[in-house]
Amino acid sequence: MPTSVCPECSEEVYVDAECEQGDRVTCDECGSSLEVVGLDPIELDLMEDADDEPIADDEGLDNYGF
């Protein structure tokens, strides 16, 4: 089974041999959500949380601008 290194905690992360770029995995050691960004060699990067995305100017505001 291929492995890579978690960019958050530097521990070894096992990746499915059939993985494709864009697949998501979780580090068993620190629980970080990771994305496969490279295949040869396997390379992982931290996934951004949906909560971290900026809100558009008019998104999430009511009629009073709050």
VMD Tcl script that builds the backbone (N, CA, C; Angstrom):
set m [mol new atoms 198]
animate dup $m
set s [atomselect $m all]
$s set {name element resname resid chain x y z} {
  {N N MET 1 A 0.855 -1.167 0.000}
  {CA C MET 1 A 0.000 0.000 0.000}
  {C C MET 1 A 0.910 1.243 0.000}
  {N N PRO 2 A 0.663 2.184 -0.919}
  {CA C PRO 2 A 1.496 3.392 -0.982}
  {C C PRO 2 A 1.309 4.266 0.260}
  {N N THR 3 A 2.335 5.017 0.576}
  {CA C THR 3 A 2.281 5.928 1.708}
  {C C THR 3 A 2.791 7.302 1.304}
  {N N SER 4 A 2.446 8.265 2.118}
  {CA C SER 4 A 2.962 9.621 1.972}
  {C C SER 4 A 3.093 10.176 3.380}
  {N N VAL 5 A 3.495 11.435 3.491}
  {CA C VAL 5 A 3.696 12.067 4.788}
  {C C VAL 5 A 2.629 13.131 4.991}
  {N N CYS 6 A 2.030 13.137 6.169}
  {CA C CYS 6 A 1.036 14.143 6.516}
  {C C CYS 6 A 1.731 15.500 6.639}
  {N N PRO 7 A 1.258 16.514 5.911}
  {CA C PRO 7 A 1.879 17.833 6.000}
  {C C PRO 7 A 1.633 18.531 7.336}
  {N N GLU 8 A 0.691 18.030 8.120}
  {CA C GLU 8 A 0.372 18.636 9.410}
  {C C GLU 8 A 1.248 18.087 10.530}
  {N N CYS 9 A 1.392 16.740 10.605}
  {CA C CYS 9 A 2.098 16.136 11.737}
  {C C CYS 9 A 3.323 15.313 11.331}
  {N N SER 10 A 3.564 15.195 10.045}
  {CA C SER 10 A 4.736 14.479 9.503}
  {C C SER 10 A 4.704 12.969 9.717}
  {N N GLU 11 A 3.548 12.428 10.071}
  {CA C GLU 11 A 3.422 10.977 10.213}
  {C C GLU 11 A 3.108 10.346 8.863}
  {N N GLU 12 A 3.394 9.060 8.755}
  {CA C GLU 12 A 3.131 8.314 7.532}
  {C C GLU 12 A 1.626 8.094 7.377}
  {N N VAL 13 A 1.128 8.325 6.161}
  {CA C VAL 13 A -0.292 8.140 5.859}
  {C C VAL 13 A -0.396 7.110 4.746}
  {N N TYR 14 A -1.206 6.079 4.970}
  {CA C TYR 14 A -1.416 5.048 3.965}
  {C C TYR 14 A -2.502 5.504 2.993}
  {N N VAL 15 A -2.220 5.314 1.710}
  {CA C VAL 15 A -3.129 5.743 0.650}
  {C C VAL 15 A -3.470 4.523 -0.205}
  {N N ASP 16 A -4.725 4.418 -0.618}
  {CA C ASP 16 A -5.178 3.325 -1.475}
  {C C ASP 16 A -4.364 3.302 -2.763}
  {N N ALA 17 A -3.959 2.125 -3.194}
  {CA C ALA 17 A -3.167 1.983 -4.415}
  {C C ALA 17 A -3.935 2.456 -5.644}
  {N N GLU 18 A -5.256 2.494 -5.567}
  {CA C GLU 18 A -6.094 2.924 -6.681}
  {C C GLU 18 A -6.475 4.403 -6.586}
  {N N CYS 19 A -5.825 5.149 -5.698}
  {CA C CYS 19 A -6.207 6.547 -5.502}
  {C C CYS 19 A -5.951 7.374 -6.758}
  {N N GLU 20 A -6.687 8.459 -6.855}
  {CA C GLU 20 A -6.546 9.386 -7.963}
  {C C GLU 20 A -6.351 10.783 -7.398}
  {N N GLN 21 A -5.813 11.666 -8.214}
  {CA C GLN 21 A -5.631 13.039 -7.793}
  {C C GLN 21 A -6.989 13.627 -7.422}
  {N N GLY 22 A -7.053 14.309 -6.293}
  {CA C GLY 22 A -8.294 14.891 -5.806}
  {C C GLY 22 A -8.994 14.047 -4.758}
  {N N ASP 23 A -8.575 12.780 -4.596}
  {CA C ASP 23 A -9.176 11.930 -3.567}
  {C C ASP 23 A -8.854 12.492 -2.188}
  {N N ARG 24 A -9.717 12.188 -1.234}
  {CA C ARG 24 A -9.535 12.652 0.144}
  {C C ARG 24 A -9.155 11.492 1.042}
  {N N VAL 25 A -8.237 11.753 1.955}
  {CA C VAL 25 A -7.843 10.779 2.963}
  {C C VAL 25 A -7.746 11.500 4.301}
  {N N THR 26 A -7.707 10.723 5.385}
  {CA C THR 26 A -7.579 11.283 6.722}
  {C C THR 26 A -6.346 10.713 7.390}
  {N N CYS 27 A -5.580 11.579 8.039}
  {CA C CYS 27 A -4.410 11.131 8.792}
  {C C CYS 27 A -4.895 10.457 10.062}
  {N N ASP 28 A -4.484 9.206 10.280}
  {CA C ASP 28 A -4.902 8.475 11.476}
  {C C ASP 28 A -4.289 9.062 12.740}
  {N N GLU 29 A -3.150 9.720 12.612}
  {CA C GLU 29 A -2.449 10.251 13.770}
  {C C GLU 29 A -3.073 11.550 14.285}
  {N N CYS 30 A -3.261 12.539 13.402}
  {CA C CYS 30 A -3.746 13.849 13.854}
  {C C CYS 30 A -5.171 14.159 13.415}
  {N N GLY 31 A -5.743 13.333 12.520}
  {CA C GLY 31 A -7.122 13.521 12.085}
  {C C GLY 31 A -7.314 14.566 10.994}
  {N N SER 32 A -6.217 15.092 10.435}
  {CA C SER 32 A -6.330 16.100 9.377}
  {C C SER 32 A -6.953 15.514 8.123}
  {N N SER 33 A -7.789 16.321 7.464}
  {CA C SER 33 A -8.345 15.946 6.167}
  {C C SER 33 A -7.335 16.334 5.108}
  {N N LEU 34 A -6.974 15.378 4.270}
  {CA C LEU 34 A -5.926 15.581 3.280}
  {C C LEU 34 A -6.454 15.286 1.892}
  {N N GLU 35 A -5.849 15.917 0.904}
  {CA C GLU 35 A -6.206 15.705 -0.493}
  {C C GLU 35 A -4.979 15.201 -1.237}
  {N N VAL 36 A -5.191 14.206 -2.102}
  {CA C VAL 36 A -4.105 13.702 -2.944}
  {C C VAL 36 A -3.877 14.735 -4.048}
  {N N VAL 37 A -2.686 15.355 -4.047}
  {CA C VAL 37 A -2.374 16.383 -5.042}
  {C C VAL 37 A -1.313 15.930 -6.036}
  {N N GLY 38 A -0.681 14.792 -5.774}
  {CA C GLY 38 A 0.307 14.234 -6.684}
  {C C GLY 38 A 0.280 12.725 -6.614}
  {N N LEU 39 A 0.605 12.072 -7.730}
  {CA C LEU 39 A 0.506 10.611 -7.782}
  {C C LEU 39 A 1.845 9.895 -7.880}
  {N N ASP 40 A 2.866 10.521 -8.390}
  {CA C ASP 40 A 4.143 9.828 -8.577}
  {C C ASP 40 A 5.296 10.749 -8.239}
  {N N PRO 41 A 5.669 10.836 -6.978}
  {CA C PRO 41 A 5.202 10.066 -5.818}
  {C C PRO 41 A 3.881 10.628 -5.266}
  {N N ILE 42 A 3.256 9.839 -4.380}
  {CA C ILE 42 A 2.023 10.277 -3.732}
  {C C ILE 42 A 2.338 11.517 -2.909}
  {N N GLU 43 A 1.567 12.566 -3.128}
  {CA C GLU 43 A 1.770 13.820 -2.417}
  {C C GLU 43 A 0.430 14.276 -1.848}
  {N N LEU 44 A 0.439 14.678 -0.577}
  {CA C LEU 44 A -0.776 15.085 0.116}
  {C C LEU 44 A -0.687 16.543 0.532}
  {N N ASP 45 A -1.842 17.204 0.588}
  {CA C ASP 45 A -1.915 18.581 1.061}
  {C C ASP 45 A -3.139 18.703 1.961}
  {N N LEU 46 A -3.100 19.643 2.889}
  {CA C LEU 46 A -4.231 19.870 3.785}
  {C C LEU 46 A -5.434 20.363 2.998}
  {N N MET 47 A -6.603 19.843 3.348}
  {CA C MET 47 A -7.847 20.313 2.734}
  {C C MET 47 A -8.296 21.535 3.499}
  {N N GLU 48 A -8.863 22.498 2.789}
  {CA C GLU 48 A -9.409 23.672 3.442}
  {C C GLU 48 A -10.804 23.360 3.926}
  {N N ASP 49 A -11.116 23.805 5.138}
  {CA C ASP 49 A -12.456 23.618 5.689}
  {C C ASP 49 A -13.427 24.537 4.972}
  {N N ALA 50 A -14.644 24.083 4.799}
  {CA C ALA 50 A -15.666 24.916 4.179}
  {C C ALA 50 A -15.911 26.169 5.013}
  {N N ASP 51 A -15.697 26.080 6.336}
  {CA C ASP 51 A -15.892 27.223 7.220}
  {C C ASP 51 A -14.842 28.303 6.989}
  {N N ASP 52 A -13.702 27.951 6.383}
  {CA C ASP 52 A -12.625 28.902 6.164}
  {C C ASP 52 A -12.811 29.722 4.894}
  {N N GLU 53 A -13.790 29.357 4.058}
  {CA C GLU 53 A -13.994 30.063 2.805}
  {C C GLU 53 A -14.576 31.439 3.079}
  {N N PRO 54 A -14.097 32.451 2.370}
  {CA C PRO 54 A -14.652 33.782 2.583}
  {C C PRO 54 A -16.103 33.856 2.110}
  {N N ILE 55 A -16.881 34.689 2.764}
  {CA C ILE 55 A -18.283 34.883 2.393}
  {C C ILE 55 A -18.349 35.978 1.336}
  {N N ALA 56 A -19.122 35.741 0.292}
  {CA C ALA 56 A -19.303 36.745 -0.753}
  {C C ALA 56 A -19.954 37.980 -0.138}
  {N N ASP 57 A -19.797 39.124 -0.794}
  {CA C ASP 57 A -20.287 40.392 -0.250}
  {C C ASP 57 A -21.745 40.338 0.178}
  {N N ASP 58 A -22.617 39.711 -0.618}
  {CA C ASP 58 A -24.032 39.712 -0.286}
  {C C ASP 58 A -24.519 38.372 0.278}
  {N N GLU 59 A -23.626 37.412 0.407}
  {CA C GLU 59 A -24.016 36.091 0.902}
  {C C GLU 59 A -24.091 36.105 2.424}
  {N N GLY 60 A -25.145 35.565 2.960}
  {CA C GLY 60 A -25.283 35.434 4.406}
  {C C GLY 60 A -25.781 36.703 5.084}
  {N N LEU 61 A -26.137 37.723 4.320}
  {CA C LEU 61 A -26.639 38.946 4.912}
  {C C LEU 61 A -28.159 39.015 4.746}
  {N N ASP 62 A -28.825 39.545 5.767}
  {CA C ASP 62 A -30.261 39.714 5.630}
  {C C ASP 62 A -30.557 41.048 4.955}
  {N N ASN 63 A -31.807 41.445 4.901}
  {CA C ASN 63 A -32.207 42.670 4.216}
  {C C ASN 63 A -31.631 43.935 4.841}
  {N N TYR 64 A -31.159 43.842 6.069}
  {CA C TYR 64 A -30.642 45.025 6.778}
  {C C TYR 64 A -29.116 45.103 6.726}
  {N N GLY 65 A -28.473 44.190 6.002}
  {CA C GLY 65 A -27.022 44.214 5.896}
  {C C GLY 65 A -26.289 43.554 7.056}
  {N N PHE 66 A -27.023 42.784 7.872}
  {CA C PHE 66 A -26.400 42.108 9.008}
  {C C PHE 66 A -26.203 40.667 8.688}
}
mol reanalyze $m
mol bondsrecalc $m
mol representation Tube
mol addrep $m
